[in-house]
Amino acid sequence: MGALIIHPSGLLDALIALFESVWRDATPFAPPGERAETSELDEEDSRILALMLAGLTDQSVANQLGLSLRTVQRRVKVLMGVAGVSTRIQLGWHAARKGWI
């Protein structure tokens, strides 16, 4: 094992900024057996997300739930906004990490 001493410098400032950024954006860790957080989604959004993550197209999700295609697309966009992500893959990852599914 070793140690590294970093004196006040631009490198130290960058390391501190990186740590603060990661700390600010981190998700709290839940001990094994405990749910990370309660679901923030209503039942219909949960069903849309579950069907989407099962691989159904937006049109198939709409047909399955008796919604219009536009409603499904709009709600997926809202879910992406709530999760703070820009892609559906990121939404799936976020949903799994937050315990939405």
C-alpha positions in Angstrom: 0.0 0.0 0.0 1.1 3.5 -0.6 0.2 7.1 0.1 0.0 10.1 -2.0 0.5 13.6 -0.7 -1.0 16.3 -2.8 -0.1 19.9 -2.0 -2.3 22.9 -2.7 -2.4 23.1 -6.5 -4.6 22.9 -9.5 -4.7 19.1 -9.2 -6.0 19.3 -5.7 -8.7 21.8 -6.7 -9.7 19.5 -9.6 -9.9 16.5 -7.2 -12.0 18.4 -4.7 -14.3 19.5 -7.4 -14.7 16.0 -8.7 -15.4 14.6 -5.3 -18.0 17.3 -4.6 -19.7 16.6 -7.9 -19.9 12.9 -7.4 -21.0 13.3 -3.8 -23.8 15.8 -4.8 -25.1 13.4 -7.6 -24.8 10.2 -5.6 -27.7 7.9 -4.7 -28.0 6.9 -1.1 -27.0 3.3 -0.5 -29.6 1.1 1.1 -28.4 -1.9 3.2 -29.2 -5.3 1.6 -32.8 -6.3 2.2 -34.1 -2.7 2.4 -35.7 -0.9 -0.5 -33.7 2.1 -1.7 -36.8 4.4 -1.7 -40.5 4.1 -2.2 -41.8 4.4 -5.7 -42.4 7.9 -6.9 -44.6 6.7 -9.7 -48.3 6.3 -10.0 -49.7 3.0 -11.1 -50.1 3.8 -14.7 -46.6 5.2 -15.1 -45.3 2.0 -13.4 -47.2 -0.1 -15.9 -45.9 1.9 -18.9 -42.4 1.6 -17.6 -42.7 -2.1 -17.0 -44.0 -2.8 -20.4 -41.5 -0.6 -22.1 -38.7 -2.3 -20.2 -40.1 -5.7 -21.2 -39.3 -4.6 -24.8 -42.8 -3.5 -26.1 -42.9 -0.7 -28.6 -44.7 2.5 -27.6 -47.7 1.5 -29.8 -47.8 -2.0 -28.1 -47.8 -0.3 -24.7 -50.6 2.0 -25.8 -52.7 -0.9 -27.1 -52.1 -3.0 -24.0 -53.1 -0.1 -21.6 -55.9 1.4 -23.8 -54.0 4.7 -24.2 -53.1 6.7 -27.3 -49.6 6.4 -28.7 -49.1 10.1 -28.0 -50.1 9.7 -24.3 -47.5 6.9 -23.9 -44.8 9.0 -25.6 -45.6 12.0 -23.5 -45.6 10.0 -20.2 -42.3 8.4 -21.1 -40.8 11.8 -21.7 -42.2 13.0 -18.3 -40.6 9.9 -16.7 -37.3 10.8 -18.4 -37.6 14.3 -17.0 -38.3 13.0 -13.4 -35.3 10.7 -13.7 -33.1 13.5 -15.1 -32.0 11.4 -18.1 -31.9 11.9 -21.8 -32.3 8.4 -23.2 -34.6 5.4 -22.6 -31.6 3.2 -21.7 -30.7 5.7 -19.0 -34.4 5.7 -17.9 -34.3 1.9 -17.5 -31.1 2.0 -15.5 -32.4 4.8 -13.3 -35.7 3.0 -12.8 -33.9 -0.2 -11.6 -31.6 1.7 -9.4 -34.4 3.7 -7.7 -36.6 0.7 -7.3 -39.3 1.9 -9.6 -39.6 -1.6 -11.2 
